[in-house]
Amino acid sequence: MKSTIVKTLMVCIGLVTALACTDQKKEINYPKTDLAQVALIPKPLKVVPTNSAFGLDNKTVIFTNQNAKGFKEVGEFLATKIASRLKFTVPVNTSTDESVERIIYINQTDTLASDSPEAYQLYIKNDSVLLNARTAAGAFRGIQTLRQLIPEHSNDTLAEQPMWLIPTGKISDAPNFEYRGAMLDVARHFFTVEEVKKYIDILAYYKYNAFHMHLTDDQGWRIEIKSWPKLTEVGGKTEVGGEEGGFYTQDEFKDLVAYAAERHIQIIPEVDMPGHTNAASLSYPILNGNGKALKPYTGTRVGFSTFDAKKDTVYAFLDDVIREIAAISPSPYFHIGGDESHATKKNDYILFVEKVEKLVQKHGKTMVGWNEISQAKIDPSSVNQFWNEPHNALVAAENGNKIIMSPAKKAYLDMKYDTLSKHGLNWAAYIPVNDAYNWDPETYVEGLSKESILGIEAPLWSETISNSFELEYLAFPRAIGYAELGWTPAAQRDWADYKNRLVGQVPYMNYMDINFYRTNLIDWGD
């Protein structure tokens, strides 16, 4: 009895035959191409080349499993990207054109070796590409690999029209960690909806699945709360350096959430508390707990602000804030910050975290907080984000909490690359591209097991950046390496191999107009 995969492939080829008159096709002698030599990032688990090519051109059509949720949309996303880059249209589930000669079929299957919902397989032959995945998320990760396989230039000698040669073979792939995130601080400096969307687009290309938005801090409150309008009317007007701030309306935030969801990325909102709260307390002084006069803050010092942890009004306020954001945020997570709350007495801090956790749970979310929250008695379901105190990560793991690995000395994108960097800070470390890549999230905290690690996140704080150009300078190419740390097992990662594949990303970075840092650690081929 034939396997499901073989049956599906026969259906695909049969469909091609029905669409095109095979006896009239021009026989094409493809040159040998090696799938194993393509500079894929993140590096797949297994690649088996067969040394021929699939010719992507305007005689190609995409078909998808139409009974599986989200698969049609994945096919349409791929067609949109092909049209944008290669300037021709690939029909999706609609073509009856007799000129169709090759097919890309995106199929739902439950027969993959990996249990991961993001696992996928690619079977590439001369006349067909079969992408198998359990879920639309897995199919979406697979088409990012397929996008990277499309060469920069066409081969005009094989057919009457330009053709882009995709190497044939089989790719079997799945992520090492279920959570692979990046964070953007939009509170210190505000970033527009379009700037955020561009960042999300690039992250999706490298198989990130989480985008953490640091929405509030001393310098600004960036999300509309309808029951407390002064948060944006007052708190949204400032940012570091004294320039005009900004905020997202709830409709704009929902637009960002939907945009990310189309790319199978969840947006995790963060409202930082009980510290980092000057903008909120400035908007509503009744919330203030440090006993000092309030004024707009445009500097970068931390640790001076706090909510009043013993005041019922504070919790009524937070109940409203969490309720309104949870209603427009489908992610299961709600981040409460919790870091650097130096102005909060320890007992007050513990009381605060424990009460806010219950509010988060009341609104159907799982609490995430920076590693300081492990000082409180928190539920094992809550998530601890490690940034600077290994003992807090170990305490959290002992309590049953999952850990997101974001060590400042290795994963903070706002750290300078080196002494020549134009932007960034260096209080944690200089993080050159090789140091950003050459560490293992599974062994970084001694005594922390892989079973306790939810995944990896690369935070980008915005004290020194205020637009996409500066954001990209700090994020890239390091964010590309962090994508591999989250996806590819340590045994398959190698700096010498990676830096060569990184050079292969230059055409994409140029196409996306990414202002990446051209470190001299990499031979960019200039």
C-alpha positions in Angstrom: 0.0 0.0 0.0 1.4 3.4 -1.0 2.2 5.9 1.7 0.2 9.1 2.2 3.2 11.1 0.9 3.5 9.0 -2.3 -0.2 9.2 -2.9 -0.2 12.9 -2.5 2.7 13.3 -4.9 0.9 11.2 -7.5 -2.2 13.4 -7.1 -0.1 16.5 -7.6 1.6 15.1 -10.7 -1.7 13.9 -12.0 -3.1 17.3 -11.6 -0.2 18.8 -13.5 -0.8 16.3 -16.3 -4.5 17.3 -16.4 -3.6 20.9 -16.7 -0.8 20.6 -19.3 -0.4 18.7 -22.5 2.7 16.7 -21.7 3.4 15.7 -25.3 3.7 19.4 -26.2 6.1 20.3 -23.4 9.6 21.5 -24.2 12.1 19.0 -22.8 14.5 21.0 -20.6 17.9 19.7 -19.7 18.5 21.2 -16.3 22.1 21.9 -15.1 23.2 20.1 -11.9 22.4 22.1 -8.8 23.3 21.1 -5.2 20.6 21.6 -2.6 23.2 21.1 0.1 25.1 24.1 -1.0 22.3 26.7 -0.7 22.9 29.2 2.2 19.8 28.4 4.3 19.3 30.1 7.6 18.2 28.6 10.0 20.0 25.5 9.0 17.5 22.6 8.4 17.8 19.3 10.2 18.3 17.2 7.2 19.0 18.0 3.5 19.3 15.3 0.8 20.3 16.7 -2.6 19.4 15.0 -5.9 21.4 17.3 -8.1 18.9 18.7 -10.6 16.4 21.6 -10.5 12.8 22.7 -10.4 12.3 25.6 -12.8 10.1 28.2 -11.2 8.6 30.4 -13.9 5.3 31.8 -15.2 4.2 28.3 -16.1 4.1 27.3 -12.5 1.0 27.0 -10.3 0.4 26.6 -6.6 -2.2 24.3 -5.2 -2.9 23.7 -1.5 -4.9 21.4 0.6 -8.2 23.3 0.8 -9.7 21.4 3.7 -6.9 22.2 6.1 -7.2 25.5 8.0 -4.8 28.2 6.8 -3.1 26.3 4.0 -4.8 28.3 1.3 -3.5 31.5 2.9 0.0 30.1 3.1 -0.1 29.4 -0.7 -1.4 32.9 -1.3 1.4 34.4 0.8 4.0 32.5 -1.2 2.4 33.7 -4.5 2.5 37.3 -3.3 6.2 37.1 -2.4 7.0 35.5 -5.8 5.0 38.2 -7.6 6.7 40.9 -5.7 10.2 39.7 -6.2 10.1 37.9 -9.6 7.4 40.1 -11.2 5.1 37.3 -12.5 1.9 35.8 -11.1 1.6 32.3 -9.8 -2.0 31.3 -9.6 -3.3 29.6 -6.4 -5.9 26.9 -6.6 -7.5 28.5 -9.7 -5.5 27.7 -12.8 -6.8 25.8 -15.7 -4.3 27.2 -18.1 -3.0 24.5 -20.5 0.5 26.2 -20.4 1.0 25.1 -16.8 4.0 22.8 -16.6 5.1 22.7 -13.0 3.3 22.6 -9.6 4.0 23.6 -6.0 1.6 21.6 -3.8 1.2 22.6 -0.1 -0.2 19.5 1.7 -1.5 18.8 5.2 -0.3 15.5 6.6 0.0 13.8 10.0 2.8 11.5 8.9 5.9 13.6 9.7 8.6 12.2 11.8 8.6 15.2 14.2 5.8 16.0 16.6 6.4 19.7 16.3 3.4 21.7 14.9 6.0 23.7 12.9 7.7 20.7 11.3 7.7 20.4 7.5 9.1 18.4 4.6 10.0 19.6 1.2 10.2 17.2 -1.8 11.6 19.0 -4.8 11.6 17.4 -8.2 12.0 18.7 -11.8 8.3 19.3 -12.3 6.9 19.5 -8.7 7.5 20.8 -5.2 5.6 19.0 -2.5 5.5 20.7 0.9 4.1 18.6 3.7 3.2 20.0 7.1 0.8 19.2 10.0 -0.3 22.7 10.4 -0.4 26.0 8.5 2.4 27.2 10.8 4.6 24.3 9.7 3.7 25.0 6.0 4.5 28.7 6.5 8.0 27.8 7.9 8.5 25.5 4.9 7.7 28.3 2.4 10.3 30.5 4.0 12.9 27.7 3.2 11.5 27.6 -0.3 11.8 31.4 -0.6 15.5 31.1 0.4 16.0 28.5 -2.3 14.9 30.8 -5.1 18.1 32.1 -6.6 18.7 35.8 -7.0 19.0 35.6 -10.8 17.1 33.6 -13.4 18.6 31.3 -16.0 17.4 32.6 -19.4 19.0 29.8 -21.5 16.6 26.9 -20.4 13.3 28.1 -21.8 11.6 30.8 -23.8 11.0 32.8 -20.6 13.1 33.5 -17.5 13.3 30.6 -15.1 14.6 30.5 -11.5 16.3 27.2 -10.8 15.5 25.6 -7.4 17.8 22.7 -6.5 16.0 19.3 -6.2 16.1 17.0 -3.2 14.4 16.5 0.2 14.5 18.7 3.3 13.2 17.4 6.6 13.0 20.1 9.3 11.6 21.1 12.7 12.5 23.7 15.3 14.6 22.9 18.4 12.6 25.3 20.6 8.9 26.0 20.4 9.4 29.7 21.3 11.7 31.9 19.1 11.2 35.5 19.7 12.4 39.0 19.3 11.5 42.1 21.4 11.2 45.7 20.4 11.1 48.5 22.9 8.7 51.0 21.5 8.4 52.9 24.8 11.9 54.6 25.0 11.4 55.6 21.3 8.2 55.1 19.4 8.2 53.2 16.2 5.5 53.5 13.6 3.1 50.7 12.5 5.0 50.5 9.1 8.4 50.3 10.9 7.1 47.5 13.1 5.6 45.6 10.2 8.9 45.7 8.3 10.7 44.2 11.3 8.1 41.5 11.6 8.4 40.7 7.9 12.2 40.1 8.2 11.8 38.0 11.4 9.2 35.8 9.7 11.6 35.1 6.8 14.0 33.6 9.4 11.2 31.5 11.1 10.7 33.6 14.3 7.3 32.9 15.8 7.0 35.5 18.6 7.3 39.3 18.7 7.4 40.9 22.2 6.4 44.6 22.3 7.6 46.6 25.3 4.7 49.0 25.2 5.2 51.1 28.4 8.1 52.6 30.3 9.1 55.8 32.2 9.5 57.7 28.9 6.2 56.8 27.2 2.9 54.8 27.2 2.3 53.5 23.7 -1.1 51.6 23.7 -4.6 53.2 23.9 -6.6 52.3 27.0 -10.1 53.6 26.5 -11.0 53.5 30.1 -7.9 55.5 31.1 -7.4 58.0 28.1 -4.8 60.2 29.7 -2.3 57.3 29.4 -1.8 58.2 25.8 -3.0 61.8 26.0 -0.3 62.6 28.5 2.0 59.6 28.8 2.3 59.0 25.1 3.7 62.4 24.2 7.3 62.0 25.2 10.3 59.8 24.5 14.0 59.7 25.1 15.7 62.9 24.0 12.6 65.0 24.2 11.2 64.3 20.8 7.5 63.8 20.1 6.4 60.3 21.2 3.4 58.5 19.9 1.1 55.6 20.6 -0.9 52.9 18.9 -4.7 53.1 18.9 -6.4 49.8 19.7 -7.3 49.5 16.0 -3.6 50.0 15.0 -2.5 47.4 17.5 -5.1 44.9 16.2 -3.8 45.6 12.7 -0.3 44.7 13.9 -1.6 41.6 15.6 -3.4 40.5 12.4 -0.3 41.3 10.2 1.9 39.2 12.5 -0.7 36.4 12.6 -0.6 36.2 8.8 3.1 35.4 9.2 2.4 32.9 12.1 3.9 35.2 14.7 2.2 36.0 17.9 2.5 39.5 19.4 3.2 39.4 23.2 2.2 42.8 24.8 4.3 44.0 27.8 3.1 46.6 30.3 6.1 47.1 32.5 5.4 47.2 36.3 5.7 48.0 39.2 8.8 49.9 38.1 9.4 51.7 34.8 6.0 53.4 35.4 6.7 57.1 35.3 4.6 57.7 32.2 1.6 56.0 33.7 1.9 57.8 37.0 2.4 61.1 35.3 -0.9 60.5 33.5 -2.6 59.5 36.7 -0.7 60.6 39.8 -2.9 58.5 42.1 -0.9 55.5 40.9 2.5 56.8 42.0 4.3 55.0 44.8 7.6 56.8 45.1 6.3 59.9 46.9 8.2 62.3 44.6 6.9 65.0 42.3 6.1 63.8 38.8 7.3 65.3 35.6 7.8 64.0 32.0 11.0 61.9 31.7 13.1 61.8 28.6 16.4 60.4 30.0 17.6 56.8 30.2 18.1 56.2 33.9 16.1 53.3 35.4 14.8 52.2 38.8 13.4 55.4 40.2 9.6 54.9 39.6 7.1 52.5 41.1 3.4 52.0 41.4 1.9 52.0 44.9 1.7 48.3 45.6 -0.7 48.7 48.6 -3.3 50.9 46.9 -6.5 49.3 45.6 -6.8 51.9 42.9 -3.6 50.6 41.3 -5.1 47.1 40.9 -8.4 48.5 39.6 -6.4 50.4 37.0 -4.3 47.3 36.1 -7.5 45.2 35.9 -8.8 47.6 33.2 -5.5 47.8 31.4 -5.0 44.0 31.2 -8.7 43.5 30.3 -8.5 45.9 27.3 -5.2 44.6 26.0 -6.1 41.0 26.5 -9.3 41.5 24.5 -7.3 42.6 21.4 -4.3 40.3 21.9 -4.9 36.6 21.0 -1.4 35.5 22.3 -1.8 33.3 25.4 0.9 35.4 27.1 0.8 38.8 28.8 4.1 40.2 29.9 4.1 42.3 33.2 7.8 43.4 33.0 8.9 43.3 36.7 12.5 44.2 36.2 14.7 46.8 37.8 12.0 47.9 40.3 14.5 49.3 42.7 12.2 51.9 44.2 9.7 49.2 45.3 10.3 47.6 48.7 10.9 43.9 48.4 7.7 42.9 50.3 5.7 45.3 48.2 7.2 43.9 45.1 6.3 40.3 46.0 2.8 41.4 47.0 2.4 43.2 43.7 3.6 40.4 41.4 1.4 37.8 43.1 -1.7 40.1 42.8 -1.0 41.0 39.2 -0.5 37.4 38.3 -4.1 36.7 39.4 -5.4 39.6 37.3 -3.5 38.2 34.2 -5.1 34.8 34.8 -8.5 36.4 35.4 -8.4 37.6 31.8 -7.3 34.3 30.4 -3.6 34.9 29.9 -0.4 33.3 31.1 1.9 35.7 32.9 5.4 36.4 31.6 7.9 38.5 33.6 11.6 39.2 33.7 13.6 37.0 36.0 13.1 39.1 39.1 9.5 37.8 39.4 10.8 34.5 40.8 11.2 36.2 44.1 7.4 35.9 44.5 5.3 32.8 44.9 4.1 32.5 41.3 2.0 29.8 39.6 4.1 27.1 37.8 2.2 28.0 34.6 3.8 31.5 34.5 6.9 32.1 32.4 10.2 33.6 33.6 12.4 35.6 31.1 16.0 35.3 32.1 18.2 38.3 31.4 20.7 38.7 34.2 20.4 36.6 37.3 21.0 32.8 36.8 19.8 32.0 40.3 16.4 33.4 39.6 16.1 31.2 36.5 17.0 28.2 38.6 14.5 29.1 41.3 11.8 29.5 38.6 12.7 26.1 37.0 12.5 24.4 40.4 9.0 25.9 40.7 8.0 24.4 37.4 8.1 27.6 35.4 9.4 27.6 31.8 12.3 29.9 31.0 12.8 32.2 28.0 16.5 32.7 27.5 17.5 36.3 26.9 20.9 36.8 28.6 22.0 40.4 28.3 25.6 39.5 27.7 24.8 37.4 24.7 21.3 38.2 23.3 20.6 41.9 23.9 20.5 43.5 20.4 21.0 47.0 21.9 24.5 46.1 22.9 27.2 47.5 20.6 29.0 45.2 18.3 32.4 46.7 19.1 34.0 50.0 19.9 33.3 51.2 16.3 29.5 50.8 16.6 27.5 54.0 15.9 24.5 53.0 18.0 23.9 50.9 21.1 25.2 50.6 24.7 27.8 48.4 26.3 26.9 48.1 30.0 26.4 44.3 29.6 29.0 43.6 26.9 30.2 44.2 23.4 28.4 41.5 21.4 30.2 41.0 18.0 28.4 38.8 15.5 30.5 35.7 16.4 29.8 36.1 20.1 26.1 36.5 19.4 26.2 33.1 17.6 28.7 31.1 19.6 26.7 30.3 22.7 24.2 27.6 23.6 20.8 28.5 25.2 20.7 25.0 26.5 23.9 25.2 28.6 24.3 28.9 29.3 22.8 28.6 32.8 24.5 25.8 34.6 22.0 23.4 36.1 19.1 24.5 33.9 17.7 21.6 31.8 16.5 21.9 28.3 13.1 20.7 29.5 12.8 23.9 31.5 13.6 26.2 28.5 10.6 27.5 26.5 12.9 29.1 23.9 15.1 32.1 23.1 14.3 35.8 22.7 16.5 38.7 21.4 15.5 42.0 23.0 16.1 45.3 21.4 15.9 48.2 23.8 15.6 51.6 22.1 17.5 54.1 24.2 19.9 54.9 21.3 17.7 54.2 18.3 14.6 56.0 16.9 13.9 54.7 13.4 14.1 51.6 11.2 17.5 52.6 9.8 19.0 52.5 13.3 16.9 49.5 14.5 18.3 47.5 11.6 21.8 48.5 12.3 21.7 46.9 15.7 19.4 44.0 14.9 21.1 42.7 11.7 22.9 40.5 11.1 22.8 39.3 14.8 19.0 38.6 14.7 19.7 36.1 11.9 22.1 34.2 14.1 19.6 34.2 17.0 17.0 32.6 14.6 19.4 29.7 14.1 20.0 29.4 17.8 16.3 29.0 18.3 15.7 26.6 15.4 18.8 24.5 14.8 20.2 22.0 17.4 23.6 22.9 18.8 25.3 19.8 17.3 24.5 21.2 13.8 25.7 24.7 14.4 29.1 25.8 13.4 30.5 29.3 13.2 32.7 28.7 10.1 29.8 27.2 8.2 27.3 29.8 9.5 29.3 32.9 8.5 29.5 31.6 4.9 25.8 31.1 4.8 25.3 34.5 6.3 27.0 36.0 3.3 24.4 34.3 1.2 21.7 36.4 2.9 23.1 39.6 1.5 20.9 39.6 -1.6 17.8 39.3 0.6 19.0 42.0 3.0 19.7 44.3 0.0 16.3 43.5 -1.5 14.6 44.4 1.8 16.8 47.5 2.1 18.1 46.4 5.5 20.8 48.6 7.0 22.8 45.8 8.4 26.2 46.2 10.2 28.9 45.1 7.8 31.2 43.7 10.5 34.8 42.9 9.4 34.4 39.5 11.0 32.6 38.4 7.8 34.0 38.5 4.3 31.0 40.1 2.6 32.4 39.6 -0.9 32.7 43.3 -1.6 
